[in-house]
């Protein structure tokens, strides 16, 4: 959830990210100077993923809102004093929409295959799939396919949450597990995973999706400008 407004003539945006089934478990909170769409930057953060204390976020429900009384520290390592956020975010009830007509999902059959275009170009050779229907200690599963292009190792991984067949939450490419070069991982805002279809963490998924460069995440405070070229991955993982 997020809220955007003006303070002393400047635009600020508070983002709260969570995981798991509703009402969700908070993962981190960020204060942006500006917004991701306008080229804004993350100024302050408190993240459970890096040992932060999120006890100041209460009554959290990703469909309804949250109450805030929490301190955030400098995200840019500029040595600025922390900021304190107090208040509430309220989410309006969604407008009812007609139930969409059922659609036939792609039939997952045959071997896994991946074609990559852009900053990396080629077809993954010798693809090997790995599927983990239930990640230990977590609420979700993952699937991946690894192989080579031009003699170099590449791995495409998709993570999902919720009960089976699950819902995809992120997709990324890296040379080995745990290293990410390109992906939809929420680095600059919400993911667009509409290019992943037929997702079932027990069976696999099909995909045709752009993955921006995110190799800067964890190494610097914001994306490089200009951003290196993205890649487009298409194909399927069959478990």
MDAnalysis code that builds the backbone (N, CA, C; Angstrom):
import MDAnalysis as mda
import numpy as np

u = mda.Universe.empty(717, n_residues=239, atom_resindex=np.repeat(np.arange(239), 3), trajectory=True)
u.add_TopologyAttr("name", ["N", "CA", "C"] * 239)
u.add_TopologyAttr("resid", np.arange(1, 240))
u.add_TopologyAttr("resname", ["UNK", "UNK", "UNK", "UNK", "UNK", "UNK", "UNK", "UNK", "UNK", "UNK", "UNK", "UNK", "UNK", "UNK", "UNK", "UNK", "UNK", "UNK", "UNK", "UNK", "UNK", "UNK", "UNK", "UNK", "UNK", "UNK", "UNK", "UNK", "UNK", "UNK", "UNK", "UNK", "UNK", "UNK", "UNK", "UNK", "UNK", "UNK", "UNK", "UNK", "UNK", "UNK", "UNK", "UNK", "UNK", "UNK", "UNK", "UNK", "UNK", "UNK", "UNK", "UNK", "UNK", "UNK", "UNK", "UNK", "UNK", "UNK", "UNK", "UNK", "UNK", "UNK", "UNK", "UNK", "UNK", "UNK", "UNK", "UNK", "UNK", "UNK", "UNK", "UNK", "UNK", "UNK", "UNK", "UNK", "UNK", "UNK", "UNK", "UNK", "UNK", "UNK", "UNK", "UNK", "UNK", "UNK", "UNK", "UNK", "UNK", "UNK", "UNK", "UNK", "UNK", "UNK", "UNK", "UNK", "UNK", "UNK", "UNK", "UNK", "UNK", "UNK", "UNK", "UNK", "UNK", "UNK", "UNK", "UNK", "UNK", "UNK", "UNK", "UNK", "UNK", "UNK", "UNK", "UNK", "UNK", "UNK", "UNK", "UNK", "UNK", "UNK", "UNK", "UNK", "UNK", "UNK", "UNK", "UNK", "UNK", "UNK", "UNK", "UNK", "UNK", "UNK", "UNK", "UNK", "UNK", "UNK", "UNK", "UNK", "UNK", "UNK", "UNK", "UNK", "UNK", "UNK", "UNK", "UNK", "UNK", "UNK", "UNK", "UNK", "UNK", "UNK", "UNK", "UNK", "UNK", "UNK", "UNK", "UNK", "UNK", "UNK", "UNK", "UNK", "UNK", "UNK", "UNK", "UNK", "UNK", "UNK", "UNK", "UNK", "UNK", "UNK", "UNK", "UNK", "UNK", "UNK", "UNK", "UNK", "UNK", "UNK", "UNK", "UNK", "UNK", "UNK", "UNK", "UNK", "UNK", "UNK", "UNK", "UNK", "UNK", "UNK", "UNK", "UNK", "UNK", "UNK", "UNK", "UNK", "UNK", "UNK", "UNK", "UNK", "UNK", "UNK", "UNK", "UNK", "UNK", "UNK", "UNK", "UNK", "UNK", "UNK", "UNK", "UNK", "UNK", "UNK", "UNK", "UNK", "UNK", "UNK", "UNK", "UNK", "UNK", "UNK", "UNK", "UNK", "UNK", "UNK", "UNK", "UNK", "UNK", "UNK", "UNK", "UNK", "UNK", "UNK", "UNK"])
u.atoms.positions = np.array([
    [0.855, -1.167, 0.000],
    [0.000, 0.000, 0.000],
    [0.895, 1.222, 0.000],
    [0.345, 2.373, -0.443],
    [1.131, 3.580, -0.498],
    [0.236, 4.800, -0.362],
    [0.844, 5.924, 0.054],
    [0.136, 7.189, 0.127],
    [1.113, 8.265, -0.340],
    [0.621, 9.207, -1.159],
    [1.445, 10.256, -1.744],
    [0.869, 11.615, -1.379],
    [1.737, 12.566, -1.048],
    [1.272, 13.897, -0.713],
    [2.398, 14.905, -0.733],
    [2.070, 16.134, -0.332],
    [3.008, 17.241, -0.352],
    [3.404, 17.634, 1.061],
    [4.698, 17.893, 1.249],
    [5.225, 18.449, 2.490],
    [6.186, 19.565, 2.115],
    [5.893, 20.794, 2.563],
    [6.746, 21.958, 2.279],
    [7.022, 22.096, 0.783],
    [5.988, 21.828, -0.029],
    [6.116, 22.007, -1.471],
    [6.769, 20.871, -2.216],
    [7.196, 19.821, -1.507],
    [7.815, 18.668, -2.164],
    [6.890, 17.460, -2.095],
    [6.981, 16.611, -3.106],
    [6.178, 15.393, -3.139],
    [6.900, 14.271, -2.400],
    [6.150, 13.571, -1.531],
    [6.683, 12.431, -0.785],
    [5.716, 11.265, -0.911],
    [6.253, 10.064, -0.879],
    [5.410, 8.871, -0.966],
    [5.877, 7.845, 0.070],
    [4.918, 7.342, 0.851],
    [5.181, 6.274, 1.807],
    [4.697, 4.962, 1.199],
    [5.573, 3.976, 1.126],
    [5.216, 2.657, 0.598],
    [5.402, 1.612, 1.697],
    [4.424, 0.702, 1.824],
    [4.551, -0.442, 2.727],
    [4.395, -1.700, 1.895],
    [5.367, -2.604, 1.990],
    [5.352, -3.850, 1.222],
    [5.166, -5.021, 2.185],
    [4.430, -6.014, 1.740],
    [4.127, -7.160, 2.595],
    [4.147, -8.440, 1.783],
    [4.001, -9.573, 2.484],
    [3.987, -10.884, 1.845],
    [2.975, -11.776, 2.555],
    [2.646, -12.883, 1.894],
    [1.744, -13.851, 2.512],
    [0.288, -13.549, 2.241],
    [-0.592, -14.455, 2.662],
    [-2.034, -14.270, 2.449],
    [-2.573, -13.129, 3.299],
    [-3.739, -12.582, 2.890],
    [-4.367, -11.486, 3.619],
    [-4.595, -11.873, 5.077],
    [-4.383, -10.945, 6.027],
    [-4.096, -9.509, 5.818],
    [-2.657, -9.192, 5.457],
    [-1.772, -10.183, 5.415],
    [-0.389, -9.980, 5.021],
    [0.533, -9.680, 6.183],
    [1.826, -9.927, 5.978],
    [2.859, -9.656, 6.969],
    [3.818, -8.620, 6.393],
    [3.989, -7.503, 7.102],
    [4.805, -6.401, 6.607],
    [6.262, -6.843, 6.452],
    [6.857, -6.488, 5.305],
    [8.259, -6.772, 5.034],
    [9.129, -5.532, 5.210],
    [8.676, -4.387, 4.664],
    [9.443, -3.157, 4.834],
    [8.578, -1.940, 4.515],
    [9.031, -0.775, 5.001],
    [8.382, 0.500, 4.735],
    [9.435, 1.461, 4.217],
    [9.087, 2.253, 3.195],
    [10.026, 3.189, 2.588],
    [9.384, 4.566, 2.470],
    [10.216, 5.593, 2.604],
    [9.792, 6.970, 2.351],
    [10.532, 7.459, 1.119],
    [9.779, 7.742, 0.056],
    [10.338, 8.209, -1.205],
    [10.256, 9.727, -1.282],
    [11.306, 10.370, -1.778],
    [11.251, 11.784, -2.135],
    [10.862, 11.838, -3.606],
    [9.594, 12.146, -3.858],
    [9.036, 11.973, -5.187],
    [8.371, 10.617, -5.283],
    [8.160, 10.123, -6.495],
    [7.548, 8.814, -6.724],
    [8.387, 8.047, -7.740],
    [8.267, 6.718, -7.786],
    [9.029, 5.951, -8.781],
    [8.750, 6.400, -10.213],
    [7.490, 6.740, -10.500],
    [7.122, 7.139, -11.864],
    [7.772, 8.461, -12.247],
    [7.916, 9.378, -11.262],
    [8.477, 10.705, -11.554],
    [9.986, 10.743, -11.415],
    [10.621, 9.593, -11.193],
    [12.061, 9.559, -11.029],
    [12.521, 9.840, -9.617],
    [11.623, 9.642, -8.648],
    [11.963, 9.880, -7.251],
    [12.956, 8.857, -6.716],
    [13.420, 9.091, -5.502],
    [14.411, 8.216, -4.880],
    [13.965, 7.824, -3.482],
    [14.465, 6.683, -3.019],
    [14.182, 6.236, -1.658],
    [15.092, 7.017, -0.709],
    [14.492, 7.722, 0.265],
    [15.281, 8.493, 1.218],
    [15.475, 7.760, 2.547],
    [14.412, 7.099, 3.042],
    [14.485, 6.445, 4.345],
    [13.763, 5.103, 4.278],
    [14.172, 4.160, 5.130],
    [13.590, 2.816, 5.099],
    [13.703, 2.158, 6.471],
    [12.765, 1.249, 6.737],
    [12.844, 0.335, 7.877],
    [12.420, -1.025, 7.341],
    [13.312, -2.000, 7.370],
    [13.068, -3.277, 6.701],
    [13.345, -4.452, 7.625],
    [12.360, -5.346, 7.738],
    [12.571, -6.582, 8.485],
    [13.562, -7.488, 7.773],
    [13.740, -7.295, 6.469],
    [14.660, -8.119, 5.691],
    [16.108, -7.828, 6.051],
    [16.363, -6.655, 6.671],
    [17.724, -6.306, 7.086],
    [17.794, -6.026, 8.583],
    [16.901, -6.681, 9.362],
    [16.965, -6.592, 10.814],
    [16.224, -5.438, 11.431],
    [15.385, -4.739, 10.663],
    [14.637, -3.609, 11.200],
    [13.494, -4.050, 12.109],
    [12.958, -3.097, 12.877],
    [11.855, -3.352, 13.795],
    [10.598, -2.678, 13.261],
    [9.606, -3.480, 12.889],
    [8.376, -2.964, 12.281],
    [7.206, -2.984, 13.254],
    [7.506, -3.044, 14.564],
    [6.434, -3.092, 15.565],
    [5.587, -1.830, 15.533],
    [6.112, -0.746, 14.966],
    [5.357, 0.504, 14.892],
    [4.316, 0.536, 13.794],
    [4.210, -0.529, 13.000],
    [3.139, -0.641, 12.000],
    [2.107, -1.605, 12.556],
    [0.926, -1.109, 12.904],
    [-0.109, -1.921, 13.537],
    [-1.387, -1.908, 12.706],
    [-2.285, -2.845, 13.038],
    [-3.578, -2.984, 12.352],
    [-3.389, -3.101, 10.837],
    [-2.299, -3.778, 10.424],
    [-2.003, -3.867, 8.993],
    [-2.930, -4.854, 8.297],
    [-3.497, -4.400, 7.197],
    [-4.306, -5.248, 6.312],
    [-4.177, -4.651, 4.927],
    [-3.533, -5.390, 4.011],
    [-3.218, -4.786, 2.718],
    [-4.454, -4.367, 1.917],
    [-5.637, -4.828, 2.324],
    [-6.860, -4.413, 1.644],
    [-7.553, -3.253, 2.349],
    [-7.109, -2.921, 3.586],
    [-7.823, -1.910, 4.356],
    [-6.940, -0.762, 4.819],
    [-5.682, -1.022, 5.164],
    [-4.801, 0.053, 5.592],
    [-3.938, -0.347, 6.763],
    [-3.384, 0.661, 7.448],
    [-2.482, 0.405, 8.576],
    [-2.337, 1.667, 9.413],
    [-1.930, 1.488, 10.675],
    [-1.613, 2.593, 11.575],
    [-0.103, 2.656, 11.744],
    [0.464, 3.884, 11.689],
    [1.915, 4.056, 11.678],
    [2.380, 4.890, 12.866],
    [3.409, 4.413, 13.540],
    [4.125, 5.151, 14.581],
    [5.522, 4.551, 14.618],
    [6.339, 4.907, 13.608],
    [7.555, 4.145, 13.326],
    [8.685, 5.053, 12.864],
    [9.914, 4.659, 13.175],
    [11.112, 5.405, 12.790],
    [11.794, 4.734, 11.605],
    [12.225, 5.546, 10.632],
    [12.940, 5.074, 9.455],
    [14.329, 5.693, 9.449],
    [15.313, 4.921, 8.993],
    [16.689, 5.412, 8.949],
    [17.099, 5.747, 7.515],
    [18.178, 6.507, 7.397],
    [18.670, 6.995, 6.110],
    [18.994, 5.834, 5.178],
    [18.344, 5.800, 4.002],
    [18.557, 4.732, 3.027],
    [19.784, 4.989, 2.164],
    [20.178, 6.266, 2.042],
    [21.249, 6.630, 1.108],
    [22.630, 6.641, 1.749],
    [22.709, 6.293, 3.060],
    [23.984, 6.284, 3.774],
    [24.646, 7.661, 3.797],
    [23.818, 8.711, 3.811],
    [24.346, 10.075, 3.840],
    [24.544, 10.574, 5.268],
    [24.225, 9.746, 6.268],
    [24.442, 10.121, 7.647],
    [23.392, 11.044, 8.230],
    [22.236, 11.164, 7.576],
    [21.190, 12.034, 8.093],
    [20.488, 11.380, 9.281],
    [19.949, 12.186, 10.197],
    [19.225, 11.612, 11.335],
    [17.963, 10.909, 10.854],
    [17.455, 9.946, 11.631],
    [16.250, 9.220, 11.218],
    [15.025, 10.124, 11.200],
    [13.967, 9.658, 10.541],
    [12.686, 10.365, 10.522],
    [11.639, 9.474, 11.185],
    [10.623, 10.112, 11.747],
    [9.550, 9.361, 12.402],
    [8.251, 9.640, 11.667],
    [7.524, 8.592, 11.336],
    [6.243, 8.706, 10.630],
    [5.134, 8.265, 11.572],
    [4.119, 9.108, 11.686],
    [2.996, 8.804, 12.560],
    [1.701, 9.137, 11.838],
    [0.726, 8.262, 11.919],
    [-0.552, 8.494, 11.270],
    [-1.186, 7.197, 10.835],
    [-1.938, 7.254, 9.754],
    [-2.644, 6.062, 9.267],
    [-2.805, 6.141, 7.765],
    [-2.841, 4.977, 7.133],
    [-3.171, 4.842, 5.709],
    [-4.478, 4.077, 5.628],
    [-5.455, 4.647, 4.947],
    [-6.735, 3.973, 4.762],
    [-6.950, 3.633, 3.306],
    [-7.312, 2.390, 3.028],
    [-7.537, 1.942, 1.652],
    [-9.037, 1.839, 1.397],
    [-9.472, 2.461, 0.314],
    [-10.887, 2.408, -0.035],
    [-11.269, 1.010, -0.484],
    [-12.501, 0.640, -0.200],
    [-12.992, -0.673, -0.635],
    [-12.986, -0.735, -2.155],
    [-12.528, -1.833, -2.726],
    [-12.477, -1.931, -4.186],
    [-13.860, -1.926, -4.808],
    [-13.938, -1.346, -5.991],
    [-15.199, -1.333, -6.724],
    [-15.481, -2.719, -7.283],
    [-16.649, -3.277, -6.996],
    [-16.952, -4.611, -7.525],
    [-16.858, -4.642, -9.050],
    [-16.283, -5.700, -9.553],
    [-16.162, -5.861, -10.995],
    [-16.814, -7.171, -11.414],
    [-17.328, -7.213, -12.628],
    [-17.947, -8.458, -13.092],
    [-16.953, -9.606, -13.084],
    [-17.425, -10.788, -12.780],
    [-16.567, -11.965, -12.799],
    [-16.121, -12.253, -14.228],
    [-14.816, -12.286, -14.482],
    [-14.360, -12.506, -15.856],
    [-14.693, -13.919, -16.324],
    [-14.883, -14.024, -17.623],
    [-15.147, -15.337, -18.198],
    [-13.920, -16.220, -18.026],
    [-14.094, -17.485, -17.684],
    [-12.932, -18.363, -17.503],
    [-12.105, -18.469, -18.774],
    [-10.805, -18.474, -18.613],
    [-9.902, -18.584, -19.745],
    [-9.116, -19.881, -19.656],
    [-8.863, -20.460, -20.768],
    [-8.066, -21.675, -20.795],
    [-6.605, -21.323, -20.539],
    [-6.013, -21.986, -19.576],
    [-4.606, -21.756, -19.290],
    [-3.749, -22.561, -20.273],
    [-2.542, -22.075, -20.551],
    [-1.654, -22.832, -21.441],
    [-1.418, -24.248, -20.902],
    [-1.301, -25.175, -21.822],
    [-1.035, -26.563, -21.446],
    [0.471, -26.746, -21.330],
    [0.923, -27.093, -20.136],
    [2.353, -27.285, -19.908],
    [2.739, -28.702, -20.312],
    [3.458, -28.823, -21.396],
    [3.900, -30.130, -21.861],
    [5.245, -29.968, -22.553],
    [5.937, -31.070, -22.681],
    [7.240, -31.024, -23.326],
    [8.297, -30.459, -22.404],
    [9.502, -30.229, -22.911],
    [10.602, -29.759, -22.061],
    [10.489, -28.264, -21.762],
    [11.231, -27.837, -20.754],
    [11.372, -26.414, -20.489],
    [12.214, -25.782, -21.596],
    [11.902, -24.531, -21.934],
    [12.739, -23.811, -22.885],
    [12.623, -22.318, -22.606],
    [13.672, -21.577, -22.927],
    [13.698, -20.135, -22.686],
    [14.436, -19.461, -23.833],
    [13.832, -18.398, -24.363],
    [14.484, -17.542, -25.343],
    [14.664, -16.168, -24.703],
    [15.855, -15.578, -24.864],
    [16.155, -14.281, -24.260],
    [16.585, -13.316, -25.364],
    [16.083, -12.084, -25.284],
    [16.452, -11.051, -26.254],
    [16.769, -9.767, -25.505],
    [17.622, -8.938, -26.119],
    [17.991, -7.668, -25.499],
    [19.446, -7.670, -25.101],
    [19.724, -7.281, -23.854],
    [21.100, -7.247, -23.364],
    [21.749, -8.627, -23.401],
    [20.924, -9.672, -23.302],
    [21.354, -11.059, -23.498],
    [20.504, -11.615, -24.634],
    [21.104, -12.273, -25.583],
    [20.344, -12.774, -26.728],
    [20.711, -14.227, -26.992],
    [19.690, -15.064, -27.115],
    [19.927, -16.454, -27.453],
    [18.885, -17.366, -26.844],
    [19.009, -18.639, -27.137],
    [18.121, -19.668, -26.596],
    [18.882, -20.479, -25.575],
    [18.287, -20.680, -24.404],
    [18.940, -21.407, -23.325],
    [19.213, -22.842, -23.763],
    [20.491, -23.229, -23.724],
    [20.891, -24.573, -24.129],
    [20.964, -25.500, -22.910],
    [20.528, -26.759, -23.111],
    [20.560, -27.751, -22.034],
    [19.742, -27.341, -20.833],
    [18.499, -26.869, -21.031],
    [17.714, -26.379, -19.892],
    [17.412, -27.479, -18.875],
    [17.600, -27.143, -17.599],
    [17.311, -28.058, -16.498],
    [16.376, -27.350, -15.521],
    [15.221, -27.957, -15.243],
    [14.231, -27.349, -14.359],
    [14.441, -27.804, -12.922],
    [14.060, -26.922, -11.989],
    [14.052, -27.245, -10.562],
    [12.830, -26.585, -9.956],
    [11.981, -27.379, -9.289],
    [10.752, -26.843, -8.716],
    [10.677, -27.206, -7.243],
    [10.301, -26.224, -6.424],
    [10.186, -26.404, -4.983],
    [8.772, -25.976, -4.587],
    [7.827, -26.920, -4.530],
    [6.425, -26.554, -4.311],
    [6.167, -25.867, -2.979],
    [6.956, -26.100, -1.969],
    [6.729, -25.461, -0.665],
    [8.076, -25.108, -0.065],
    [8.385, -23.792, -0.011],
    [9.654, -23.350, 0.525],
    [9.640, -23.513, 2.037],
    [10.668, -24.127, 2.587],
    [10.739, -24.378, 4.020],
    [10.659, -23.082, 4.806],
    [9.730, -23.045, 5.783],
    [9.592, -21.878, 6.645],
    [8.886, -20.709, 5.998],
    [8.395, -20.861, 4.777],
    [7.739, -19.746, 4.096],
    [6.382, -20.144, 3.568],
    [5.710, -19.191, 2.984],
    [4.385, -19.420, 2.423],
    [4.473, -19.243, 0.919],
    [4.887, -20.268, 0.230],
    [5.023, -20.150, -1.208],
    [5.962, -21.177, -1.778],
    [6.157, -21.092, -3.064],
    [7.040, -22.012, -3.755],
    [7.818, -21.297, -4.829],
    [8.730, -22.011, -5.480],
    [9.530, -21.416, -6.538],
    [9.822, -22.443, -7.606],
    [10.183, -21.939, -8.771],
    [10.593, -22.802, -9.876],
    [11.703, -22.083, -10.626],
    [12.565, -22.840, -11.264],
    [13.649, -22.226, -12.017],
    [14.047, -23.129, -13.171],
    [14.733, -22.532, -14.138],
    [15.328, -23.294, -15.234],
    [16.704, -22.706, -15.487],
    [17.702, -23.575, -15.604],
    [19.073, -23.131, -15.821],
    [19.613, -23.738, -17.108],
    [20.568, -23.060, -17.695],
    [21.199, -23.532, -18.922],
    [22.275, -22.551, -19.335],
    [22.728, -22.661, -20.562],
    [23.810, -21.802, -21.033],
    [23.438, -21.116, -22.336],
    [24.021, -19.938, -22.545],
    [23.967, -19.218, -23.819],
    [25.381, -18.743, -24.100],
    [25.942, -19.182, -25.209],
    [27.307, -18.800, -25.531],
    [28.313, -19.272, -24.501],
    [28.020, -20.402, -23.848],
    [28.935, -20.948, -22.867],
    [28.803, -20.354, -21.477],
    [27.932, -19.362, -21.289],
    [27.744, -18.741, -19.979],
    [26.468, -19.278, -19.327],
    [26.502, -19.413, -18.006],
    [25.378, -19.947, -17.241],
    [24.342, -18.860, -16.981],
    [23.064, -19.214, -17.163],
    [21.958, -18.314, -16.848],
    [20.871, -19.109, -16.135],
    [20.196, -18.447, -15.179],
    [19.113, -19.085, -14.435],
    [17.921, -18.137, -14.396],
    [16.747, -18.625, -14.788],
    [15.494, -17.883, -14.680],
    [14.708, -18.477, -13.517],
    [14.327, -17.644, -12.539],
    [13.612, -18.120, -11.350],
    [12.304, -17.364, -11.188],
    [11.255, -18.081, -10.800],
    [9.958, -17.478, -10.499],
    [9.552, -17.907, -9.099],
    [9.180, -16.935, -8.269],
    [8.693, -17.210, -6.915],
    [7.207, -16.914, -6.852],
    [6.484, -17.705, -6.047],
    [5.046, -17.516, -5.898],
    [4.628, -17.627, -4.448],
    [3.438, -17.132, -4.145],
    [2.909, -17.185, -2.788],
    [1.486, -17.686, -2.777],
    [0.964, -17.923, -1.585],
    [-0.409, -18.388, -1.447],
    [-0.521, -19.885, -1.607],
    [-1.732, -20.392, -1.385],
    [-1.958, -21.827, -1.529],
    [-1.978, -22.216, -2.998],
    [-1.677, -23.505, -3.272],
    [-1.569, -23.966, -4.655],
    [-2.840, -23.707, -5.450],
    [-2.720, -23.385, -6.750],
    [-1.478, -23.342, -7.537],
    [-0.597, -22.128, -7.273],
    [-1.080, -21.191, -6.441],
    [-0.256, -20.047, -6.078],
    [-0.333, -18.902, -7.065],
    [0.230, -17.772, -6.674],
    [0.272, -16.560, -7.489],
    [1.718, -16.098, -7.599],
    [2.221, -15.832, -8.810],
    [3.613, -15.395, -8.936],
    [3.830, -14.055, -8.244],
    [4.978, -13.892, -7.573],
    [5.305, -12.651, -6.875],
    [6.525, -11.956, -7.456],
    [7.435, -12.691, -8.070],
    [8.582, -12.059, -8.716],
    [9.251, -13.046, -9.664],
    [9.994, -12.494, -10.622],
    [10.747, -13.297, -11.581],
    [12.068, -12.590, -11.836],
    [13.156, -13.374, -11.920],
    [14.441, -12.734, -12.154],
    [15.403, -13.685, -12.846],
    [16.474, -13.081, -13.396],
    [17.550, -13.828, -14.055],
    [18.843, -13.545, -13.337],
    [19.655, -14.599, -13.175],
    [20.974, -14.438, -12.581],
    [21.865, -15.595, -12.989],
    [23.171, -15.448, -12.826],
    [24.085, -16.523, -13.240],
    [23.989, -17.754, -12.347],
    [23.672, -17.543, -11.063],
    [23.507, -18.649, -10.122],
    [22.409, -18.259, -9.144],
    [21.916, -19.224, -8.371],
    [20.877, -18.951, -7.381],
    [21.377, -17.905, -6.382],
    [20.513, -16.932, -6.089],
    [20.861, -15.900, -5.124],
    [21.501, -14.665, -5.729],
    [21.888, -14.703, -7.005],
    [22.430, -13.534, -7.691],
    [21.428, -13.078, -8.741],
    [21.131, -11.785, -8.758],
    [20.093, -11.255, -9.643],
    [20.683, -10.146, -10.502],
    [20.532, -10.273, -11.810],
    [20.972, -9.236, -12.743],
    [19.786, -8.488, -13.354],
    [18.735, -9.236, -13.724],
    [17.553, -8.637, -14.336],
    [16.325, -9.223, -13.646],
    [15.276, -8.419, -13.486],
    [14.096, -9.016, -12.873],
    [12.994, -8.040, -12.549],
    [11.836, -8.609, -12.298],
    [10.701, -7.895, -11.729],
    [10.685, -8.284, -10.256],
    [11.364, -7.473, -9.417],
    [11.520, -7.806, -7.996],
    [11.054, -6.674, -7.096],
    [10.331, -5.683, -7.672],
    [9.840, -4.575, -6.866],
    [10.905, -3.575, -6.496],
    [12.010, -3.519, -7.231],
    [13.102, -2.609, -6.880],
    [12.697, -1.151, -7.026],
    [11.898, -0.824, -8.033],
    [11.491, 0.555, -8.285],
    [9.980, 0.719, -8.249],
    [9.297, -0.167, -7.580],
    [7.845, -0.081, -7.523],
    [7.213, -1.436, -7.765],
    [5.890, -1.474, -7.847],
    [5.193, -2.761, -7.996],
    [5.618, -3.512, -9.257],
    [5.612, -4.823, -9.153],
    [5.924, -5.671, -10.303],
    [4.763, -5.714, -11.284],
    [5.076, -5.881, -12.562],
    [4.068, -6.184, -13.581],
    [4.337, -7.607, -14.057],
    [3.571, -8.546, -13.492],
    [3.781, -9.964, -13.794],
    [2.696, -10.517, -14.707],
    [2.021, -9.614, -15.443],
    [0.958, -10.066, -16.342],
    [1.496, -10.949, -17.459],
    [2.805, -10.896, -17.694],
    [3.397, -11.744, -18.732],
    [3.657, -13.168, -18.295],
    [3.314, -13.514, -17.040],
    [3.437, -14.895, -16.554],
    [2.050, -15.520, -16.562],
    [1.877, -16.621, -17.267],
    [0.565, -17.258, -17.389],
    [0.667, -18.739, -17.021],
    [-0.481, -19.302, -16.685],
    [-0.521, -20.725, -16.382],
    [0.317, -21.106, -15.183],
    [0.509, -20.173, -14.230],
    [1.418, -20.430, -13.108],
    [0.834, -21.472, -12.156],
    [1.618, -22.481, -11.862],
    [1.277, -23.501, -10.872],
    [2.601, -24.029, -10.342],
    [2.931, -23.691, -9.098],
    [4.278, -24.016, -8.614],
    [4.563, -25.513, -8.571],
    [3.527, -26.350, -8.719],
    [3.750, -27.798, -8.781],
    [3.981, -28.278, -10.206],
    [3.553, -27.458, -11.207],
    [3.607, -27.902, -12.597],
    [4.521, -27.042, -13.468],
    [4.564, -25.731, -13.185],
    [5.388, -24.845, -13.991],
    [4.655, -23.581, -14.372],
    [5.117, -22.933, -15.429],
    [4.519, -21.685, -15.886],
    [5.007, -21.366, -17.285],
    [4.227, -20.543, -18.000],
    [4.674, -19.977, -19.268],
    [4.875, -18.483, -19.042],
    [5.724, -17.843, -19.871],
    [6.016, -16.441, -19.647],
    [6.512, -15.771, -20.921],
    [6.225, -14.497, -21.021],
    [6.755, -13.611, -22.053],
    [6.751, -12.234, -21.410],
    [7.917, -11.798, -20.902],
    [7.940, -10.674, -19.975],
    [9.266, -9.927, -20.052],
    [9.201, -8.604, -19.899],
    [10.400, -7.777, -19.848],
    [10.980, -7.790, -18.441],
    [12.300, -7.898, -18.336],
    [12.993, -7.859, -17.053],
    [14.012, -6.719, -17.088],
    [13.768, -5.628, -16.369],
    [14.740, -4.534, -16.336],
    [15.997, -4.925, -15.581],
    [17.058, -4.148, -15.773],
    [18.306, -4.390, -15.049],
    [18.127, -3.983, -13.589],
    [18.401, -4.919, -12.663],
    [18.293, -4.635, -11.226],
    [19.569, -5.059, -10.490],
    [20.661, -5.191, -11.225],
    [21.915, -5.596, -10.606],
    [22.455, -4.573, -9.612],
    [21.868, -3.357, -9.612],
    [22.317, -2.313, -8.686],
    [21.734, -2.495, -7.288],
    [20.648, -3.289, -7.164],
    [19.964, -3.423, -5.873],
    [20.902, -4.044, -4.835],
    [20.974, -3.432, -3.672],
    [21.848, -3.906, -2.611],
    [23.275, -3.401, -2.731],
    [23.597, -2.728, -3.837],
    [24.946, -2.213, -4.046],
    [24.989, -0.692, -4.006],
    [23.871, -0.040, -4.368],
    [23.785, 1.411, -4.337],
    [22.354, 1.799, -4.000],
    [22.142, 3.070, -3.629],
    [20.853, 3.487, -3.087],
    [19.771, 3.645, -4.135],
    [20.134, 3.840, -5.391],
    [19.124, 3.997, -6.423],
    [19.657, 3.498, -7.751],
    [18.738, 3.325, -8.698],
    [19.111, 2.786, -9.998],
    [20.024, 3.748, -10.747],
    [20.964, 3.210, -11.543],
    [21.811, 4.087, -12.358],
    [20.979, 4.797, -13.419],
    [21.448, 5.960, -13.826],
    [20.753, 6.740, -14.854],
    [21.777, 7.163, -15.908],
    [21.668, 6.667, -17.150],
    [20.561, 5.846, -17.650],
    [20.662, 4.394, -17.206],
    [19.514, 3.722, -17.166],
    [19.467, 2.319, -16.775],
    [19.992, 1.457, -17.917],
    [20.865, 0.475, -17.648],
    [21.318, -0.430, -18.712],
    [20.133, -1.124, -19.394],
    [20.325, -1.568, -20.638],
    [19.231, -2.207, -21.370],
    [18.650, -3.406, -20.634],
    [17.344, -3.622, -20.827],
    [16.639, -4.737, -20.202],
    [16.773, -5.992, -21.071],
    [16.170, -7.078, -20.603],
    [16.047, -8.279, -21.415],
    [14.576, -8.674, -21.480],
    [14.229, -9.434, -22.501],
    [12.890, -10.019, -22.615],
    [13.045, -11.527, -22.611],
    [12.346, -12.196, -21.683],
    [12.426, -13.651, -21.614],
    [11.074, -14.242, -21.984],
    [11.092, -15.301, -22.748],
    [9.866, -15.987, -23.127],
    [10.124, -17.486, -23.158],
    [9.088, -18.247, -22.882],
    [9.219, -19.700, -22.900],
    [8.379, -20.333, -21.813],
    [8.864, -21.443, -21.261],
    [8.105, -22.133, -20.232],
    [9.054, -22.916, -19.327],
    [8.614, -23.041, -18.073],
    [9.253, -23.959, -17.120],
    [8.279, -25.081, -16.874],
    [8.717, -26.318, -17.058],
    [7.874, -27.482, -16.823],
    [8.497, -28.283, -15.700],
    [7.738, -28.443, -14.619],
    [8.257, -29.154, -13.446],
    [8.147, -30.671, -13.641],
])
